[in-house]
Amino acid sequence: MSIDFATHFHAVATRIRAAEQRFQRPPESVRLLAVSKTQPAAAIVAIAAQGQRRFGENYLQEALTKIAELADLGLEWHFIGPIQANKTRSIAEHFAWVHSVDRLKIAERLNEQRPEALPPLNVCLQVNIDREATKHGLEIDEVAAVAQAVAALPRLRLRGLMAIPAPAADFATQRQPFAQLRALQEQLNATGLALDTLSMGMSDDLEAAIAEGATLVRVGTALFGPRA
Ligand SMILES: *Cc1c(COP(=O)(O)O)cnc(C)c1O
C-alpha cells in the first residue's frame, strides 16, 4: 500500500487556501509546517518534491538522523516537541525554529548555545491554553513576563505563540482556544512586542485555527497518513 503524497499535499494546500478565502485572510498568509515525526526520510523526500520546505519534528534523536540524511535538500527544520534541558544544544545547532519553548530556562540555554555562525533561532512560546488538555506549555498568566525576558535574548528571535488544544468535534468549540491564543498575542503586541506568528491548527482543526488567525498550521496525518 503506497501513499499518494502528491494527492495528500494538494488536498492540504487546497484546505488552507479555501480557509483563507472563507475567513477573509490574505492569500498565502497561512504557512504549512509538514509534521514528519515517526515518518521515514523517504516520505519527507516525497513531500519535499511537492515544493514543501518546512518540516516539524518532535523527537530529537529521530530528527537529527533525518536532518543529516536529507541535508542536501535545503529544508527548514522546526522543533515542536517537549524539550529536556540536556537536549537544548543539539536543538540550537540544528533547527531554524523551536515552537515548544515552555520555560525561561530553556530559552536561556538555547540563547547561549545558538552557534554564532547561524542567524538567531526563531522561537514560539507554547501556551497551555486549555489547562486540562496538556501538561506542557506556559500558564496563560505566566506568558507576559516570559515573553518580555525571551524577547531580550540576543540569539533568539521571539516570533509568537503555539498551542495544542484538546481535540473537539464541533467547529465552534475548536475555535475557542485559538481565539484565546490570538487575544493573548494581541495583548502582548499592545505592550510593545512584535509577534508575527500564531502556530496553531493541525490535521483535524486547521480551518478553525485559520478562522482565528493562525499564520502557521502544523499538519502531520493529513499529509503523511497515520503514524505507526
Ligand atoms: C504530531 C503533532 C502535530 C500534527 O498532528 P496531526 O494531527 O497528525 O496533524 C502538530 N503539532 C504537534 C506539536 C504535534 O506533536
PDBQT file of the ligand as one rigid body, heavy atoms in Angstrom, charges set to zero:
ROOT
HETATM    1  C1  LIG A 301       2.041  15.458  15.858  1.00  0.00    +0.000 C 
HETATM    2  C2  LIG A 301       1.881  16.931  16.002  1.00  0.00    +0.000 A 
HETATM    3  C3  LIG A 301       1.184  17.680  15.044  1.00  0.00    +0.000 A 
HETATM    4  C4  LIG A 301       0.481  17.068  13.848  1.00  0.00    +0.000 C 
HETATM    5  O1  LIG A 301      -0.686  16.436  14.245  1.00  0.00    +0.000 OA
HETATM    6  P1  LIG A 301      -1.682  15.785  13.130  1.00  0.00    +0.000 P 
HETATM    7  O2  LIG A 301      -2.945  15.626  13.881  1.00  0.00    +0.000 OA
HETATM    8  O3  LIG A 301      -1.060  14.487  12.720  1.00  0.00    +0.000 OA
HETATM    9  O4  LIG A 301      -1.789  16.744  12.022  1.00  0.00    +0.000 OA
HETATM   10  C5  LIG A 301       1.134  19.053  15.210  1.00  0.00    +0.000 A 
HETATM   11  N1  LIG A 301       1.730  19.667  16.254  1.00  0.00    +0.000 NA
HETATM   12  C6  LIG A 301       2.406  18.981  17.193  1.00  0.00    +0.000 A 
HETATM   13  C7  LIG A 301       3.051  19.709  18.306  1.00  0.00    +0.000 C 
HETATM   14  C8  LIG A 301       2.497  17.597  17.096  1.00  0.00    +0.000 A 
HETATM   15  O5  LIG A 301       3.159  16.926  18.053  1.00  0.00    +0.000 OA
ENDROOT
TORSDOF 0
